[in-house]
């Protein structure tokens, strides 16, 4: 059976790096040691492995990685903490103002606004 992994690293500047590998520990070690000095993560040390998802097929792993790379930092953070309600809320919102408005209405009314 093949094993492929999509992983995310949290960089010291608060950004996320997302990648695909067949060996998470080796790849995370390469990032932490800044093996490639010009790379994104080498300039943002230290980095911490915060998310791993396993796949049997490389095509599925690549598709998930591409999808995650388009996500906002807030949505990635919610995924890492397995906050499914926040992910769902952020999936409906397309900008920070909309998200903040929804959160304030939820706090006031205890429910999501309609429409």
N, C-alpha and C positions, 0 to 999 in steps of 0.2 A: 504494500500500500504506500502511495506517495503521501508526503506530508509537506505542506506549505503553510506559511504563517504570514499574516499581516500584523505588523507591529507599529506601535507609536511610542516615540520618546518625547518626554517633556524636557525642553531645553531650559537653561538657566534664565533666558530672557522671557520665559513664559510662552514661547511658541512651541508648536508640535511638529515633529518630523515623522512622516509615515512611510513605511517601506514594506517590501515583500522579501521573504527569504525561505530557505529550507532548513536553516539552523539558527534559531533565535538567539541562543546564548553566544555563539560565535559572532553573529552580526552585531549584537548589542556590545560585546567586548570591543569590536573594531570601532564602533562609534565612541565608546568611552575612552579608548586609548588615542583617539584622533588619528587613526591610522592614515587617513587621507587629509593632510593639513589644510587643503583648500575647500574642504567640504562644508556643507551647511552646519552640521553638528560640531565640527572641529572648532568653529568660531563661536560656539554657544555652549561651552562646557561649564559645569558638568551636565550630563544628560542622564535621565532616569527612565527606565523601561516602565511604561504605565499601562500598556494594553497589548494583548496578544489574542489573535483569533486564528484557529487552525482550519485548514481546508485540505481536501483530498486532491482537488484539481487546480493546477496553476492558473487556468483561465478564470476560475471563480475568485481566487485570491487577488489577481490583478484587477478584476472588475471592482472588488470591494475596496482595494487600495485607492483606485481612481475616484471612487465615490467619496471616500473619507477625505481625500485631499481637497475636495470642494467644500467640505463642511467648515463652519465657523469654529473659532477656538472654544466658544461657549458650548457648542454642540459636542465637540471632541471631549471637552472636560466632563460633560454629562455622561458620555459613553464610558469614559474611563471609570467613573464612579457608579456606573450602572443605574443612573437616574433616568429611568424610562419615561416618566411623566415629563421631565424637563426636555428630553429629546423630542417627544411628541409635540410639546408646546413650541419648541424652537423650529421644528419642521414646518409648522404652520406660519411662523413669522419670517419675514424677509429682511427686517432691519431692527436695529436696537431700540428705536423709538416705539415701534409696534410691540416689541417684547416687554418693554418697561410699562407701557400702557396696560397691556394685558395683565401683568403681574400686579399692578396697583388695583385694577378692577377685581382681580381674584382676591386680594387681601381685603378689600372693602366688602365685597358681596359673598365671598366664599365660593364663587363659581366663575367659570369662564363666560365672557360676554358672548351673546349670540350674534350671528351674522357678521 
